[in-house]
């Protein structure tokens, strides 16, 4: 009797872990009695030292005969999941499923006599090694492919390669692919292979177009069948794509056809139009990235992620080139940044060359006026965004007349900090509702640059309308 063990209630209330490999690779192919025995035995392993953990009690609890329970455990021993240690009394040890995956399982070679002879007859050009036989046994027992089905796969591989001395890794790769497709029985294999035979002429024409001189592999024939049956491409479409490829290869052809399918392009003219647009878009992508000071060895992601999107928004090639130059000059030098600029132009309805030119002219006109102000007060620097923000508030939010702004500019000439003085003075005019030059001249307001600058920047509470206008200005121009 064990020194420590779980109580009956504790065992009943605990959990029993079942490996997903068992559920996926073994449960679907075993009888219900064998599954029941395996799972219940797994549960009983949690309290292996219990007195009632005997074959007799085990069989009674499952309402089965002892002989049937033993038969089920012998089945699982053949699968490599358990080991029968003793017959009298009957004792079983559960093994890790990883042992089977690592091919540590020992197969019963005696039951494969006929299969071995038939396989060797097909591969008469060389001797089958024990390791190769074990791979075949694995496919039969673990992947559940019928012996007759596997023999058909071996024969088909020999015929496809036109050699009875082919490497067994090629055969096992094909067989495992069939198993993954759930082609496991002789009937299923025959039907599938007949389908592949029907594709011979088509796939050979594709190989000719791709200038591939070897014979197609079974996987390539299967892929061609996939294009026809699943992707629904006609022979002439597949052949047309193959003939027009710049990088002729079967793998790249597969990539292209899957891409066309995802884009819902099923006809020759649809694909040709797409490729023509793509060629134009690639040239545009090259021009735009150059304008932005960027270099991409592969422009395809640029075309797919940006150029097509911008064309669909309504921007012309000429507009995209102009905007890329505009973006670069305003320090927007990434595709993501230009995308944001275009999104703002789109929102503003700037979708024609005329409206774009009007926008540029308006920006340049404003900058020219601001530049005149800067030069008048003795500043030789370029116009910056803060200048534009201030000017927008003066003219659009406060509606200051040009002559009043000009008057304030004249007063700022010669001051130590002329721009701050000008901003403070116009803010004072706005606060006192001064709308004309005459009112300004009659005003007794004395402007202190130091105090007014602080007021303009921090102390004065701007209205909601003023703040919205300021941020809108920043959003429209800056990225």
C-alpha positions in Angstrom: 0.0 0.0 0.0 1.3 3.5 -0.9 2.4 5.8 1.9 0.6 8.8 0.4 -2.1 8.8 -2.2 -5.1 10.8 -3.3 -8.5 10.1 -1.9 -11.2 8.7 -4.2 -13.0 12.0 -4.1 -9.8 13.9 -4.9 -9.2 11.8 -7.9 -12.7 12.1 -9.1 -12.6 15.9 -8.8 -9.3 16.3 -10.5 -8.6 16.5 -14.3 -7.2 14.0 -16.7 -5.0 15.5 -19.5 -5.3 14.1 -22.9 -2.6 15.0 -25.5 -4.0 16.7 -28.6 -1.9 14.4 -30.7 -4.0 11.4 -29.4 -7.2 13.2 -30.3 -6.0 14.2 -33.8 -3.9 11.2 -34.8 -5.4 8.2 -33.0 -8.9 8.7 -31.7 -10.6 9.1 -35.2 -9.1 5.7 -36.4 -9.6 3.5 -33.3 -12.8 1.7 -32.3 -15.0 3.2 -29.7 -14.1 0.4 -27.2 -10.3 1.0 -27.7 -10.8 4.8 -27.2 -12.9 4.1 -24.0 -10.2 1.7 -22.6 -7.3 4.1 -23.4 -9.0 7.2 -21.8 -10.2 5.3 -18.7 -6.8 3.7 -18.3 -5.3 7.2 -18.4 -7.7 8.3 -15.7 -6.8 5.3 -13.5 -3.1 6.1 -13.8 -3.7 8.9 -11.4 -4.3 6.5 -8.6 -2.2 3.5 -9.8 -1.5 2.2 -6.2 -5.2 1.8 -5.4 -6.2 -1.8 -4.4 -9.2 -1.8 -6.8 -6.9 -0.9 -9.8 -7.1 -4.4 -11.3 -8.1 -5.8 -14.7 -11.2 -7.3 -13.2 -12.5 -4.1 -11.7 -11.4 -2.1 -14.8 -13.5 -4.4 -17.0 -16.5 -4.3 -14.7 -16.5 -0.5 -14.5 -16.5 -0.3 -18.3 -19.1 -3.1 -18.6 -16.6 -5.1 -20.8 -15.1 -8.5 -20.6 -11.5 -8.8 -19.5 -10.5 -10.4 -22.8 -11.9 -7.3 -24.7 -10.0 -5.0 -22.4 -6.8 -6.9 -23.0 -7.4 -6.9 -26.7 -7.8 -3.1 -26.7 -4.5 -2.7 -24.8 -2.8 -5.0 -27.3 -4.1 -2.6 -30.0 -2.6 0.4 -28.2 0.7 -1.5 -27.7 0.8 -1.9 -31.5 0.3 1.8 -31.9 3.2 2.4 -29.5 1.2 4.2 -26.8 1.3 1.6 -24.1 3.5 -1.3 -23.1 2.2 -4.5 -21.6 4.6 -5.4 -18.8 2.9 -8.6 -17.4 0.2 -10.9 -18.6 -0.6 -12.5 -15.2 -1.5 -10.4 -13.4 -2.2 -8.1 -16.4 -0.1 -4.9 -16.1 0.1 -2.0 -18.5 2.4 1.1 -18.7 1.4 4.2 -20.6 4.1 5.7 -22.8 4.7 9.3 -23.9 3.2 10.0 -27.3 6.4 11.8 -28.2 8.0 8.3 -28.4 5.8 7.6 -31.4 6.6 10.9 -33.0 10.3 10.3 -32.6 9.8 6.9 -34.4 10.8 4.9 -31.4 7.9 2.6 -32.0 8.7 -0.9 -33.2 6.6 -2.2 -36.0 5.5 -5.8 -36.4 7.4 -6.7 -39.6 5.7 -10.1 -40.0 2.4 -8.6 -41.1 4.0 -6.7 -43.9 5.4 -9.6 -45.8 3.2 -9.2 -48.8 3.5 -5.4 -48.8 7.3 -5.6 -48.7 7.4 -7.9 -51.7 5.1 -5.8 -53.7 6.9 -2.6 -52.9 10.3 -4.2 -53.8 8.9 -5.4 -57.1 7.8 -1.9 -58.0 11.3 -0.5 -57.0 13.2 -3.2 -58.8 16.0 -0.9 -59.7 17.4 -0.9 -56.1 17.0 -2.7 -52.8 14.6 -1.2 -50.2 16.5 -0.6 -46.9 15.0 -1.3 -43.4 14.9 2.4 -42.7 12.8 3.0 -45.8 10.4 0.2 -44.8 10.0 1.8 -41.4 9.0 5.1 -43.1 6.3 3.2 -45.1 5.1 1.4 -41.9 4.8 4.8 -40.3 2.7 6.2 -43.1 0.4 3.1 -42.9 0.0 2.9 -39.1 0.4 6.5 -38.0 -1.0 8.4 -40.9 -3.6 5.6 -41.6 -3.0 5.2 -45.3 -4.0 1.8 -46.7 -1.3 -0.5 -47.9 -2.8 -0.7 -51.3 -3.0 3.1 -51.5 0.7 3.5 -50.6 1.6 0.9 -53.2 -0.3 3.0 -55.8 1.6 6.1 -54.7 4.9 4.3 -55.0 4.0 3.1 -58.5 2.8 6.5 -59.6 6.1 8.1 -58.4 8.1 5.6 -60.4 6.0 6.2 -63.5 6.2 10.0 -63.1 10.0 9.9 -62.8 10.3 7.1 -65.4 12.7 5.4 -63.1 12.5 2.4 -60.7 15.5 3.7 -58.8 14.1 6.9 -57.3 14.9 8.2 -53.8 12.5 7.0 -51.1 12.3 10.5 -49.6 10.5 11.7 -52.7 8.0 8.8 -52.3 7.4 9.5 -48.6 7.0 13.3 -49.3 4.3 12.6 -51.9 2.6 10.0 -49.6 2.5 12.4 -46.7 1.0 15.1 -48.9 -1.7 12.7 -49.9 -2.3 11.8 -46.2 -2.6 15.5 -45.3 -5.2 15.8 -48.0 -7.1 12.9 -46.4 -6.5 10.7 -49.5 -6.0 7.5 -47.5 -7.9 4.6 -49.2 -7.1 2.8 -52.4 -10.3 4.1 -53.9 -9.5 7.7 -53.0 -6.0 7.4 -54.3 -7.1 5.9 -57.6 -9.6 8.7 -58.1 -7.1 11.4 -57.3 -4.3 9.9 -59.5 -6.8 9.7 -62.4 -7.4 13.3 -61.9 -3.7 14.1 -62.0 -3.4 12.0 -65.2 -6.0 14.2 -66.8 -3.8 17.3 -66.1 -0.7 15.9 -67.9 -1.2 17.8 -71.2 -1.9 21.1 -69.4 0.9 21.0 -67.0 3.4 20.0 -69.7 2.3 23.0 -71.8 3.0 25.2 -68.7 6.4 23.7 -68.3 7.1 24.4 -72.0 6.0 28.0 -71.5 8.3 28.3 -68.5 11.1 26.7 -70.4 11.5 23.9 -67.8 12.9 20.8 -69.5 12.4 18.3 -66.7 9.3 16.3 -66.0 6.7 17.7 -63.6 6.7 16.3 -60.1 3.6 14.9 -58.5 3.4 17.9 -56.2 3.5 20.2 -59.3 0.8 18.1 -60.9 -1.2 18.4 -57.7 -0.7 22.2 -57.7 -1.8 22.5 -61.3 -5.0 20.5 -60.4 -5.5 22.9 -57.5 -5.4 25.9 -59.9 -8.0 24.2 -62.0 -10.3 22.7 -59.4 -10.0 25.1 -56.5 -9.0 28.5 -58.0 -11.1 27.9 -61.1 -8.6 29.1 -63.6 -9.0 28.0 -67.3 -6.1 26.4 -69.1 -5.7 29.5 -71.4 -5.4 31.8 -68.4 -2.8 29.7 -66.7 -0.8 29.4 -69.9 -1.1 33.2 -70.6 0.3 34.1 -67.2 3.1 31.6 -67.6 4.1 33.0 -71.0 4.2 36.6 -69.7 6.2 36.1 -66.6 9.4 38.0 -66.3 10.8 35.5 -63.7 9.7 32.1 -65.1 9.4 29.6 -62.4 6.7 27.2 -61.3 6.7 28.5 -57.7 6.3 32.2 -58.8 3.5 31.2 -61.2 1.7 29.6 -58.2 2.2 32.9 -56.2 0.9 35.0 -59.1 -2.2 32.9 -59.6 -3.1 32.9 -55.9 -2.7 36.7 -55.9 -4.9 37.1 -58.9 -7.5 34.8 -57.3 -7.4 37.0 -54.1 -8.0 40.1 -56.3 -10.9 38.3 -58.1 -9.1 38.4 -61.4 -10.2 35.3 -63.4 -9.9 36.3 -67.0 -7.0 37.1 -69.4 -8.1 40.7 -70.1 -8.7 41.4 -66.4 -5.2 40.2 -65.5 -3.6 42.1 -68.5 -5.4 45.3 -67.4 -4.1 44.9 -63.8 -0.6 44.3 -65.0 -0.7 47.3 -67.3 -1.9 49.5 -64.4 0.7 48.0 -62.2 3.5 48.8 -64.7 2.3 52.5 -64.8 2.0 52.5 -61.0 5.5 51.1 -60.6 6.9 54.0 -62.8 4.9 56.5 -60.6 6.2 54.8 -57.4 9.7 55.2 -58.7 9.2 58.9 -59.5 7.5 59.7 -56.1 10.1 57.8 -54.0 12.8 59.7 -55.8 11.0 63.0 -55.2 10.8 62.2 -51.5 14.5 61.2 -51.4 13.7 57.5 -50.8 15.0 54.3 -52.4 13.2 51.0 -52.6 14.8 48.0 -54.2 11.4 46.4 -54.5 8.6 48.8 -55.4 5.8 46.3 -55.3 4.8 47.0 -51.7 4.8 50.8 -52.5 2.4 50.1 -55.4 0.1 47.8 -53.5 0.0 49.9 -50.3 0.0 53.4 -51.6 -0.1 54.1 -55.4 -3.3 52.0 -56.1 -4.9 53.6 -53.0 -4.1 57.1 -54.2 -5.3 56.4 -57.7 -8.6 55.1 -56.3 -9.0 58.3 -54.3 -8.9 60.2 -57.6 -5.4 61.7 -57.7 -3.8 61.8 -61.1 -0.2 61.0 -61.9 0.7 64.7 -62.4 -0.9 65.6 -59.0 1.0 62.8 -57.2 4.2 64.1 -58.6 3.5 67.7 -57.7 2.4 66.7 -54.2 5.5 64.6 -53.6 7.6 67.6 -54.5 5.5 69.8 -52.2 5.8 67.2 -49.4 9.6 67.1 -49.7 9.8 70.9 -49.6 7.7 71.0 -46.4 9.9 68.3 -44.7 7.4 65.5 -45.3 9.8 62.9 -46.6 8.1 59.5 -46.0 5.3 57.7 -47.8 3.3 57.6 -44.6 3.7 61.4 -44.3 2.6 61.9 -47.9 -0.3 59.6 -47.4 -1.5 61.9 -44.6 -1.0 65.0 -46.8 -3.1 63.4 -49.6 -5.8 62.4 -47.0 -6.1 66.0 -46.0 -6.3 67.2 -49.6 -8.9 64.6 -50.3 -10.9 65.8 -47.3 -10.7 69.4 -48.6 -11.9 68.3 -52.0 -8.6 69.1 -53.7 -8.8 66.4 -56.4 -8.0 68.2 -59.6 -4.9 69.9 -60.9 -6.8 73.2 -61.0 -7.8 73.0 -57.3 -4.4 71.9 -56.4 -2.8 74.9 -58.1 -5.3 77.2 -56.5 -4.3 75.8 -53.1 -0.6 76.2 -53.8 -1.2 79.7 -55.0 -3.1 80.6 -51.9 -0.4 79.2 -49.7 2.3 81.0 -51.6 0.3 84.2 -51.6 -0.1 84.1 -47.9 3.6 83.3 -47.4 4.5 86.2 -49.7 2.5 88.6 -47.5 4.1 87.2 -44.3 7.5 87.5 -45.9 6.9 91.2 -46.7 5.9 91.7 -43.0 9.1 90.0 -41.8 11.3 92.0 -44.1 9.5 95.2 -43.1 10.3 94.7 -39.4 13.9 93.7 -40.2 13.8 89.9 -40.1 15.5 88.0 -43.0 14.5 84.5 -42.0 12.1 82.2 -43.9 8.4 82.0 -43.1 7.7 79.3 -40.5 4.6 77.6 -39.3 4.2 79.8 -36.2 4.1 82.9 -38.6 1.4 81.2 -40.6 -0.6 80.4 -37.5 -0.4 84.0 -36.2 -1.3 85.5 -39.5 -4.3 83.1 -39.9 -5.6 84.3 -36.5 -5.1 88.0 -37.4 -6.8 87.8 -40.8 -9.3 84.9 -40.6 -10.3 84.7 -36.9 -10.0 88.4 -35.9 -10.7 89.7 -39.4 -8.1 92.4 -39.1 -8.0 94.8 -42.2 -4.8 94.8 -44.2 -4.2 98.5 -43.6 -4.5 98.0 -39.8 -2.0 95.2 -39.9 0.3 97.4 -42.1 0.0 100.2 -39.5 1.0 97.8 -36.7 3.9 96.6 -38.8 5.2 100.2 -39.1 4.9 100.6 -35.3 7.0 97.4 -34.8 9.9 98.6 -37.0 13.0 99.2 -34.9 11.7 97.4 -31.8 14.1 95.0 -30.0 11.7 92.0 -30.6 9.6 93.2 -33.5 7.6 90.1 -34.2 6.6 89.7 -30.5 5.8 93.4 -30.4 3.6 93.1 -33.5 1.7 90.2 -32.2 1.1 91.9 -28.8 0.0 95.1 -30.5 -2.6 93.4 -32.8 -3.8 91.4 -29.8 -4.3 94.7 -28.0 -6.2 96.1 -30.9 -8.5 93.0 -30.9 -9.1 93.2 -27.2 -10.1 96.9 -27.5 -12.2 96.2 -30.7 -10.0 98.6 -32.7 -11.0 98.0 -36.3 -9.5 101.0 -38.2 -6.2 102.8 -38.4 -7.8 106.0 -37.2 -9.1 104.2 -34.0 -5.6 102.8 -33.5 -4.0 106.3 -33.8 -6.5 107.7 -31.3 -5.9 104.9 -28.8 -3.8 105.8 -25.8 -2.8 102.2 -25.3 0.9 101.8 -24.7 2.3 98.5 -25.7 5.1 96.8 -23.6 6.8 94.1 -25.6 7.8 92.1 -22.5 4.4 92.1 -20.8 2.3 91.8 -24.0 4.4 88.9 -25.3 3.6 87.0 -22.1 0.0 87.9 -22.4 -0.1 86.7 -26.1 1.5 83.4 -25.3 0.2 82.4 -22.0 -2.0 84.8 -20.0 -4.7 85.6 -22.5 -7.5 83.1 -22.6 -8.3 82.4 -26.3 -11.9 81.8 -27.3 -12.9 78.3 -28.5 -13.3 79.7 -32.0 -9.7 81.0 -32.0 -8.3 77.8 -30.7 -10.3 75.7 -33.3 -9.0 77.9 -36.1 -5.4 77.6 -34.9 -5.5 73.8 -34.7 -7.3 73.6 -38.0 -4.6 75.6 -39.6 -1.9 73.2 -38.2 -3.9 70.1 -39.3 -4.3 71.5 -42.8 -0.6 72.2 -43.4 1.5 70.2 -41.0 1.8 66.4 -41.0 
